[in-house]
Amino acid sequence: MAIHQTAIIAKDAVIPASCEIGPNTIIGEGVVLGENVKIVANAYIEYCTIGDGTIIYPFASLGTAPQDLSYTGQKTRVEVGKNCIIKEYVTLNRAAGEDGAITKIGNKCLFMASSHVAHNCVVEDEAIFANLATIGGHCHVGKGAFLGGMSVYHQNVRIGEYAIVSGFSASRMDILPFSKADGRPAITHGPNTIGLKRRGFSPDERKNIRDAFKLIQSRKYLLSDVVKMLEEQYPDDKNVLRIAEFIKTSKRGIYLSRDNKLEDVEM
């Protein structure tokens, strides 16, 4: 176990021998580290479980109390998955609410400098937060989503899987799965063409997603009718059905650029 002599470690911390704890790190109460976790220096961690292979850079702050005036010291936590990269000045707040509530981070997530995850959020595997990306409490970020630098999201917003939102955007409403969105408010402008191809979606999968967005963005149909059409036309396509389900279950609504012409190019 490599623990720098200047590190301060709580008595109840669980730290495997394979971990590296750098200078001036403070590990407070309720911390459980997985194998091969590396904390570079100057980080502050409490009430966290950190998965195997995660790297935490200087001045990151994990597991601190939520920025919620209703919080009165309940026993809540942050859970971080395996092989995440948490860069400088990132803040991951523990949950508000009843004892046992968590803020949950998946595997292989990247949090660039100064990004922020508020209380009770769920961030699924392989999500990327660019510099200063900020989500409010109770947000849900889907697998493989990319949040651009300095983008911000209201409490309870959902960002669908494999969506990409451009830098300096802001949203009080949900962002569709597999989509690209931009602006203040962040408006959906069709499928995340490049991202889906890079992520290994097949040509048929990409075509069906693209056709689904053509229906969604058309002014010819009500969105409720589009949902029914997607379910009827693509009964065996899990991606299209996921889009339909996301629309049906949206509580905050979705910004759309309707009648936005999608060029007929191969995805």
Secondary structure as GFF3:
##gff-version 3
##sequence-region A 1 267
A	DSSP	beta_strand	2	3	.	.	.	ID=ss1
A	DSSP	beta_strand	8	9	.	.	.	ID=ss2
A	DSSP	beta_strand	20	21	.	.	.	ID=ss3
A	DSSP	beta_strand	26	27	.	.	.	ID=ss4
A	DSSP	beta_strand	32	33	.	.	.	ID=ss5
A	DSSP	beta_strand	38	39	.	.	.	ID=ss6
A	DSSP	beta_strand	44	45	.	.	.	ID=ss7
A	DSSP	beta_strand	48	50	.	.	.	ID=ss8
A	DSSP	beta_strand	55	56	.	.	.	ID=ss9
A	DSSP	beta_strand	61	64	.	.	.	ID=ss10
A	DSSP	beta_strand	77	80	.	.	.	ID=ss11
A	DSSP	beta_strand	85	86	.	.	.	ID=ss12
A	DSSP	beta_strand	91	93	.	.	.	ID=ss13
A	DSSP	beta_strand	102	105	.	.	.	ID=ss14
A	DSSP	beta_strand	110	111	.	.	.	ID=ss15
A	DSSP	beta_strand	116	117	.	.	.	ID=ss16
A	DSSP	beta_strand	122	123	.	.	.	ID=ss17
A	DSSP	beta_strand	128	129	.	.	.	ID=ss18
A	DSSP	beta_strand	134	135	.	.	.	ID=ss19
A	DSSP	beta_strand	140	141	.	.	.	ID=ss20
A	DSSP	beta_strand	146	147	.	.	.	ID=ss21
A	DSSP	beta_strand	152	153	.	.	.	ID=ss22
A	DSSP	beta_strand	158	159	.	.	.	ID=ss23
A	DSSP	beta_strand	164	165	.	.	.	ID=ss24
A	DSSP	beta_strand	170	171	.	.	.	ID=ss25
A	DSSP	beta_strand	179	182	.	.	.	ID=ss26
A	DSSP	beta_strand	187	191	.	.	.	ID=ss27
A	DSSP	alpha_helix	193	198	.	.	.	ID=ss28
A	DSSP	alpha_helix	203	216	.	.	.	ID=ss29
A	DSSP	alpha_helix	223	233	.	.	.	ID=ss30
A	DSSP	alpha_helix	238	248	.	.	.	ID=ss31
###
